[in-house]
């Protein structure tokens, strides 16, 4: 019986998603200089991976001591950016932001 294992650094199209499990792409980000610094790259990656995976999980580690941003603020900024692009359906993406 074949097992579905978690894969890391999976090449999809022009990008490499951090992890993949079945049809779920998982992208990890470290926010320590502010969400505005990670948004452009994250948006490009999400657009690319969204075409390749049925669901996309974005996990942001919020180094709040350096970024000075709350988890809610970071998540809202990412969602707003995705809403503005209109190429990513919110129901297919889950965003988790955790403070360290």
Secondary structure, DSSP 4 states (H G I P E B T S, - for coil): ------EEEEEETTEEEEEEETTEEEEEEEESS-HHHHHHHHHHHHHHHHHH-SEEEEEEEE-HHHH---HHHHHHHHHHHHHHH-SS-GGGEEEEEEE-
